[in-house]
Amino acid sequence: MRTEKEIGEIARKQDEGNSIAKTTKEWFLGLASQQLGHLFNSYTQAFNKRYGRTGSLFEKSFKRKKIDYQKYFCNLVSYIHRNSELHGSVKDFKKYPYSSYPLYFSDGATRLNREETLDRFGGIQNFRVVHDEGMKVPKEIIFK
């Protein structure tokens, strides 16, 4: 196994001629990432060959979507809370044991940003109404 000094020397030699020199840490992380990529590709190829299949074994990276509308934010929070009911895990999403929904009605300590979320809904009553209406934000709710 190479020492950090040896790795640094290799990195410096490879970066000669580059106008922007990478630090040893950046180079090492890039190498580690590349090696993990090779490992995952090799594993996928061996698995596919053994089981006579094709395609990726691992999920693609998830996509991010900017939440830039108040109504969309409220619908999204409601969807997340109601998801267990919508997919048949429970009959009433309010009783799902892993939901953060009940935490919005308690005064206990939590990692949730409870005040900001409730403020975006216009208060606890509107939060309850949006969830009870099934993700349809009533027109009466005035958003900031």
Order of alpha helices (4+ residues) and beta strands (2+ residues): alpha-alpha-alpha-alpha-alpha
